[in-house]
Amino acid sequence: MLDTTILIVDDESRMRKLIKDFLAQKGYKTLEAEDGEKAIEVFEQNEGKIAVILLDVMMPKLDGWSVLRKIRQTSNIPVIMLTARGEEQDELFGFELGVDEYISKPFSPKILVARVEAILKRTQKNPNQVKDYGGIVLDQDARTVKVDGKETELSLREYELLKYLLENENIALSRDKILNNVWNYDYYGDSRTIDSHIKKIRHKLGKKGKYIQTMRGVGYKFEVK
């Protein structure tokens, strides 16, 4: 936790201060940006130092989606979107772009901090050994995935989903079980978000994407054939 820095991006100064104060109570450092252009500037100046980005959707100059697209060109840093929108389609769109979590306004600052800590816990180094699943190599210490020796860029959520499938090799997993174990919270949106993530993961795995099998009426299973 020490020296862990969170970037807060929101055009409302009162909101930024509220989030900053609650994060400070837990010992986190923070950076701030009041609009999309400033967010990109701060991120580029501090890339490698920032652990998580809290990103508002509706902002002046550049909205949250535009900021996310720009960041995802070079980084898979965890991003939590702060949004007043509750539309399911918006959430699916965000997951397509690489959003890791959603928090709808108004929200409890304590819940926000809990979600930040959950993401940090998942991204901390874990001394598990490197494992090879039919040419897909999972390194939990480095949090990387290599396919036939070439590193594959995955968002945090894509990585966690693939990791869960690999660790449950040859087991049929329901969508509800995947949501409960990978998303780590009760997710009230449509389970199609899983299908969207699976589609992207398969594409990134190339020919080995076929190892992720669709189990009709159930969910998915990873099996090397």
MOFENPE-V629837 format. One record per backbone hydrogen bond with DSSP energy under -0.5 kcal/mol. NH is the residue of the N-H (numbers start at 1). CO is the residue of the C=O. If there is no record, write none. Layout:
# MOFENPE-V629837
NH|CO ; NH|CO
This chain:
# MOFENPE-V629837
4|1 ; 5|49 ; 6|29 ; 7|52 ; 8|6 ; 8|31 ; 9|7 ; 9|54 ; 10|8 ; 10|33 ; 13|11 ; 16|12 ; 17|13 ; 18|14 ; 19|15 ; 20|16 ; 21|17 ; 22|18 ; 23|19 ; 24|20 ; 25|21 ; 26|22 ; 26|23 ; 27|24 ; 28|23 ; 29|4 ; 31|6 ; 33|8 ; 36|60 ; 36|62 ; 39|35 ; 40|36 ; 41|37 ; 42|38 ; 43|39 ; 44|40 ; 45|41 ; 46|42 ; 46|43 ; 47|43 ; 49|46 ; 50|46 ; 51|5 ; 52|5 ; 53|78 ; 54|7 ; 55|53 ; 55|80 ; 56|9 ; 56|54 ; 57|82 ; 59|57 ; 62|60 ; 64|57 ; 67|63 ; 68|64 ; 69|65 ; 70|66 ; 71|67 ; 72|68 ; 73|69 ; 73|70 ; 74|71 ; 75|71 ; 78|51 ; 80|53 ; 81|79 ; 81|101 ; 82|55 ; 83|81 ; 83|103 ; 91|87 ; 92|88 ; 93|89 ; 94|90 ; 95|91 ; 96|92 ; 97|93 ; 98|94 ; 99|94 ; 100|79 ; 101|79 ; 103|81 ; 105|83 ; 109|107 ; 112|108 ; 113|109 ; 114|110 ; 115|111 ; 116|112 ; 117|113 ; 118|114 ; 119|115 ; 120|116 ; 121|117 ; 122|118 ; 123|119 ; 124|120 ; 124|121 ; 126|140 ; 128|126 ; 131|138 ; 133|131 ; 133|136 ; 134|132 ; 136|133 ; 137|135 ; 137|146 ; 138|131 ; 138|136 ; 139|137 ; 139|144 ; 140|138 ; 143|139 ; 144|139 ; 145|152 ; 146|137 ; 147|150 ; 148|135 ; 148|146 ; 150|147 ; 151|149 ; 152|145 ; 154|152 ; 159|155 ; 160|156 ; 161|157 ; 162|158 ; 163|159 ; 164|160 ; 165|161 ; 166|162 ; 167|163 ; 168|164 ; 169|166 ; 170|222 ; 171|168 ; 173|220 ; 175|218 ; 178|174 ; 179|175 ; 180|176 ; 181|177 ; 182|178 ; 183|178 ; 183|179 ; 184|179 ; 187|185 ; 188|186 ; 193|190 ; 194|191 ; 195|191 ; 196|192 ; 197|193 ; 198|194 ; 199|195 ; 200|196 ; 201|197 ; 202|198 ; 203|199 ; 204|200 ; 205|201 ; 206|202 ; 206|203 ; 208|205 ; 209|206 ; 210|207 ; 211|208 ; 212|209 ; 213|211 ; 213|221 ; 215|213 ; 215|219 ; 216|214 ; 218|215 ; 219|215 ; 220|173 ; 221|213 ; 223|211 ; 223|221 ; 225|223
